[in-house]
């Protein structure tokens, strides 16, 4: 398959220093994403976009490629995932290498599996979607959220306070793990949330934001539990 896996891993990290290569249960966390991408068998190339030589060394040792370094423009605190993906794809295009599909994986997503990637990629191709977007349902209905107004607590939407949870429309949020993308659509629309986006549903046990050291500890515990269950 003419598909590219792009793992976005810059060197800088404010809240968790060296986050993208910090050991997660014994090995650099980025290796989980690399291993999942390679094991999926869906990609002709698994590359890492980085500005950091240590990340290059760890990534190539794990089996990924780093054919070029990330620019200063996409290595700062304000660069978005979209900026990075555009830079990578346009660099490949300038070298005469075109991919039909790509999958953007985050380097701090140890819960991503090869099976999930291959299933999502097959949905992208079979359903001719622009993007397949992994999502997870909010565990508590957002319609029942509360706000503080003039120092007092009140329901944001009082009309839902007596509605049964099962009768409320489910809301979903981004898992923050990966996105499967049609490259031609991406180059035309130049965004990740494109016109024809399909959901890829994930269970909450398989999802964990890792923004703080507390998140990191929770993620390691959840990962151990999942391994014990399986």
C-alpha positions as CSV (number, residue, x, y, z in Angstrom):
1,X,0.0,0.0,0.0
2,X,1.3,3.5,-0.9
3,X,0.8,4.9,2.6
4,X,3.0,6.9,4.9
5,X,3.0,6.9,8.7
6,X,4.2,10.2,10.2
7,X,5.1,10.4,13.9
8,X,5.3,14.0,15.0
9,X,8.0,14.3,17.7
10,X,9.7,17.6,18.3
11,X,12.4,17.9,20.9
12,X,11.0,20.6,23.1
13,X,8.5,19.9,25.9
14,X,7.6,22.2,28.7
15,X,5.4,20.3,31.1
16,X,7.2,16.9,30.9
17,X,10.8,17.4,29.8
18,X,12.0,15.1,26.9
19,X,8.4,13.8,26.9
20,X,8.6,12.1,23.5
21,X,11.4,9.8,24.5
22,X,10.9,9.5,28.2
23,X,10.8,5.8,29.3
24,X,7.3,4.5,29.6
25,X,7.4,1.2,31.5
26,X,10.9,0.6,30.4
27,X,11.2,1.9,26.9
28,X,11.0,5.3,25.2
29,X,7.4,6.2,24.7
30,X,7.8,7.0,21.0
31,X,8.7,3.4,20.4
32,X,5.1,2.3,21.1
33,X,3.8,4.4,18.2
34,X,6.7,3.2,15.9
35,X,6.1,-0.4,16.8
36,X,2.3,-0.1,16.2
37,X,2.7,1.6,12.9
38,X,5.3,-1.0,11.6
39,X,3.3,-4.0,13.0
40,X,0.1,-2.8,11.3
41,X,1.7,-3.6,7.9
42,X,-0.2,-0.7,6.4
43,X,2.7,1.6,5.5
44,X,5.4,1.6,2.9
45,X,7.3,4.0,5.2
46,X,7.2,4.9,8.8
47,X,8.9,8.2,9.4
48,X,9.5,10.5,12.3
49,X,9.3,14.3,12.0
50,X,11.7,15.8,14.5
51,X,14.2,18.5,15.1
52,X,16.1,16.5,17.8
53,X,19.1,14.2,17.2
54,X,18.4,12.0,20.2
55,X,14.9,11.4,18.9
56,X,16.4,10.6,15.5
57,X,18.8,8.0,17.1
58,X,16.0,6.3,19.1
59,X,13.6,6.3,16.2
60,X,15.9,4.9,13.6
61,X,17.0,2.2,16.0
62,X,13.4,1.3,16.5
63,X,12.9,0.9,12.8
64,X,11.5,4.3,11.6
65,X,13.1,6.6,9.1
66,X,14.1,10.2,9.5
67,X,14.8,11.3,5.9
68,X,14.9,15.0,6.8
69,X,14.8,17.2,9.9
70,X,11.9,19.4,10.9
71,X,12.3,23.1,10.1
72,X,12.7,25.8,12.8
73,X,9.2,27.0,11.7
74,X,7.5,23.8,12.7
75,X,9.7,23.1,15.8
76,X,8.5,26.0,17.9
77,X,5.7,26.1,20.5
78,X,3.2,27.6,18.1
79,X,3.4,25.1,15.2
80,X,0.3,22.9,14.8
81,X,0.0,19.3,13.7
82,X,-1.4,20.6,10.4
83,X,1.8,22.7,9.9
84,X,4.0,19.6,10.5
85,X,2.0,17.4,8.2
86,X,1.9,19.9,5.4
87,X,5.7,20.3,5.7
88,X,6.3,16.6,5.6
89,X,4.0,15.9,2.6
90,X,5.2,18.8,0.6
91,X,8.9,17.9,1.2
92,X,8.2,14.3,-0.1
93,X,6.3,15.8,-3.1
94,X,9.3,18.0,-3.8
95,X,11.5,14.9,-3.9
96,X,9.1,13.2,-6.4
97,X,7.6,10.9,-3.8
98,X,3.8,10.9,-3.6
99,X,1.7,8.9,-1.1
100,X,-2.0,8.2,-1.5
101,X,-2.7,7.9,2.2
102,X,-1.0,8.9,5.4
103,X,-1.5,8.3,9.1
104,X,-0.4,10.9,11.6
105,X,0.5,9.3,15.0
106,X,1.5,11.1,18.1
107,X,4.6,9.9,19.9
108,X,3.0,9.8,23.3
109,X,0.2,7.3,22.5
110,X,1.2,4.0,24.0
111,X,-2.4,2.7,23.8
112,X,-2.4,2.7,20.0
113,X,-2.4,-0.8,18.6
114,X,-1.5,-2.2,15.2
115,X,-5.0,-3.6,14.9
116,X,-6.6,-0.2,15.5
117,X,-4.4,1.5,12.9
118,X,-5.1,-1.1,10.3
119,X,-8.8,-1.1,11.0
120,X,-9.0,2.7,10.7
121,X,-6.9,2.8,7.6
122,X,-9.1,0.2,5.9
123,X,-12.2,2.3,6.8
124,X,-10.4,5.3,5.2
125,X,-9.8,3.4,2.0
126,X,-13.0,1.3,1.7
127,X,-15.3,4.1,2.6
128,X,-13.4,6.7,0.5
129,X,-13.2,9.1,3.4
130,X,-11.1,12.2,3.7
131,X,-10.2,11.5,7.3
132,X,-10.8,8.8,9.8
133,X,-10.8,10.3,13.2
134,X,-10.5,8.3,16.5
135,X,-13.0,9.5,19.1
136,X,-14.1,8.5,22.5
137,X,-17.5,9.3,24.2
138,X,-17.5,11.8,27.1
139,X,-17.9,9.7,30.2
140,X,-20.3,12.3,31.8
141,X,-23.0,14.0,29.7
142,X,-21.7,17.5,28.8
143,X,-25.4,18.6,28.7
144,X,-25.4,18.4,32.5
145,X,-22.3,20.6,33.0
146,X,-22.4,23.5,35.5
147,X,-20.9,26.9,35.5
148,X,-20.2,29.5,38.2
149,X,-22.0,32.7,37.6
150,X,-21.7,35.7,40.1
151,X,-20.1,33.3,42.6
152,X,-23.0,30.8,42.4
153,X,-23.2,27.3,40.9
154,X,-25.8,26.8,38.3
155,X,-26.6,24.4,35.4
156,X,-25.4,25.6,32.0
157,X,-28.5,24.0,30.4
158,X,-31.2,23.7,33.0
159,X,-33.5,21.9,30.5
160,X,-31.4,18.8,30.7
161,X,-31.1,18.4,34.5
162,X,-33.9,15.9,34.8
163,X,-33.2,14.1,31.5
164,X,-32.0,10.5,31.8
165,X,-28.4,10.1,30.7
166,X,-29.4,7.4,28.2
167,X,-31.8,9.9,26.6
168,X,-29.1,12.5,26.0
169,X,-27.3,12.7,22.7
170,X,-23.8,11.2,23.1
171,X,-20.9,13.7,22.6
172,X,-17.4,12.6,21.6
173,X,-13.9,14.1,21.7
174,X,-10.6,13.5,20.0
175,X,-8.6,10.6,21.4
176,X,-5.3,12.5,20.6
177,X,-3.7,9.3,19.2
178,X,-3.7,9.3,15.4
179,X,-5.5,10.4,12.2
180,X,-5.8,8.5,9.0
181,X,-5.9,10.8,6.0
182,X,-6.4,10.8,2.2
183,X,-3.4,12.7,0.9
184,X,-5.0,14.2,-2.2
185,X,-7.9,15.5,-0.1
186,X,-5.5,16.9,2.4
187,X,-3.4,18.8,-0.1
188,X,-6.6,20.2,-1.6
189,X,-8.4,21.2,1.6
190,X,-5.3,21.8,3.8
191,X,-6.9,20.7,7.1
192,X,-7.3,17.5,9.2
193,X,-11.0,17.8,9.9
194,X,-12.0,17.7,6.2
195,X,-15.4,17.5,4.5
196,X,-15.9,13.8,4.7
197,X,-14.7,12.6,8.2
198,X,-15.6,9.3,9.6
199,X,-15.4,8.3,13.3
200,X,-13.3,5.5,14.7
201,X,-14.7,4.7,18.1
202,X,-12.4,3.9,21.0
203,X,-13.2,2.7,24.5
204,X,-12.2,5.0,27.4
205,X,-9.8,2.4,28.8
206,X,-7.7,2.7,25.6
207,X,-7.4,6.5,25.8
208,X,-5.3,8.7,28.1
209,X,-4.1,12.2,27.7
210,X,-0.5,12.6,28.9
211,X,0.1,16.2,29.7
212,X,1.4,16.0,33.3
213,X,3.4,13.6,35.4
214,X,0.2,12.6,37.1
215,X,-1.3,11.7,33.7
216,X,1.9,9.7,33.0
217,X,1.5,7.7,36.2
218,X,-2.2,7.0,35.4
219,X,-1.3,6.0,31.9
220,X,1.3,3.4,33.1
221,X,-1.3,2.0,35.5
222,X,-3.9,1.7,32.8
223,X,-1.5,0.1,30.4
224,X,-0.5,-2.5,33.0
225,X,-4.2,-3.3,33.7
226,X,-4.9,-3.7,30.0
227,X,-2.0,-6.1,29.6
228,X,-3.2,-8.1,32.6
229,X,-6.7,-8.3,31.1
230,X,-5.4,-9.4,27.7
